[in-house]
Amino acid sequence: MLILAHRCRVRRIGGSLSVYVPVFMAEIIRRRHGEFYAYVEDGGITYSPRPPRARHKRVKLRVQARYKDRKYYVLTVPATLATELGLADGSTVALYYDGEKIRVVPATPEEVG
C-alpha cells in the first residue's frame, strides 16, 4: 500500500550523494523508523528498517541543516548504489514510502515533466 510519493533531487553534500526528503515525509518516517539498510532492488534503492538477508550498508534519515524554522532532511545514497543506478548530482528521483520501506528510483521523463 503506497502512502506517500514525491519527486526529489539528488545533491552532493560533502563527499557523498544525498536525496533531499520533504519535511512532511521525513517527520512521518522518523516517527516510525530511525535506521535503514540500503540495497538495490528492482532498479531502485530500497531503504528498509529490517536487515536484509545479505549484508548491506546501514544509513540514517537525518537532519542536514536548519534555517530559521525550516529543517532539511536527507537520505544518504551509498556510492556503490549511486554508481550502479547511474545517479549523479542534480538527478531527479521518485521517492516512495509505503509505511515500512522507502524506495528511491530514477524518475522517468513523464514524472520529471
N, C-alpha and C positions, 0 to 999 in steps of 0.2 A: 504494500500500500504506500503510495507516494504522498508524503506530507508537504514537502517544500521543494521548489525548484527555482534556480536563479542563474543568470549569466554572470560570470566573473572574469576578471583579468588576472593573468599570471604576472608577477613582478619579481625582480631580483632585489632581495634585501640582504645586504652583506654578501656572503658568498653563496647563498642558496636561493632557489626559486620558491616563491610562496603564492598561494591563492588567497586573495582577499575575500573574506566571508562577510556578507552583510550582517549588520548588528542584530537585526531581528532574528536571523537564522542562528547566529552564534549564541545568543542568550538561551534559546531553546535547547540547543545541542549541549552547551556547557552545563546546564542544569541536570542533564541526564548522564553525560559521559565526561570523563576527564582526559583519558589517554586513548589513543587509537593505534592500531597496527596498520601499516600501509603496504599494499601489494597490488600488482597489476592483475586485472581480471576482466575479461570480455572487452578489451580495447579501451579500458579506462583504469583509473586508480581507485581502489576501494579502501576506505578508512573504516576499520571495524574495531569496536571496543573489545571484542573477544579475540584471543590469539588464534591465528590460523594453524593448520597442521604443520606447515613448513615454518622455518624461522624467518621473520621479516622485521624490518625496522619499525620501532615504536616512535610515534610523533604525538605532539600535543596541539590542541587548538589553544592559541594563546593570544593575549592582548599584545599587539606590536607597539602601539603608540596611543597616546591620549592627547587630544587637543581640545581645551575647554571642557565641554561636557560630552564630546564625541570619543568613542573608543574605536579602534581599528583592530579587527581580529584577522588572524592569518592561519592557514594550514600550511606547514612546510611540505614541499614536494621533494622527496629524496632524489638526488641527482641521477641515480641509475634509472629510476622510473621515469623521470622527465625525458631522459635521452631515449628510452625505449618507446615513448609515445610521441616524441618529436615536439615537446613543449619548450617554449623559449620565452624570454622576457617580452611581454606585450601580447602573448597569445590569449585568445578568448576561449574559455571553457564553460561547460554547463555543469552546474553543481546541483546534485540531487540528494535529498535526505529523506529516508523512509521511516524514521523513528528509531532506527538501530544503526544502520550503516550510512556513510557519506560516500557518494560516487562522484568522481571528477572525470569528465570525458571531454575530449576536444570538441568544441562546438562546430556544428555543421553550418554551411553558409546561410541556410534558412533561419537558424537560431540566432546568428550574428546580426543579420539584417533586420 
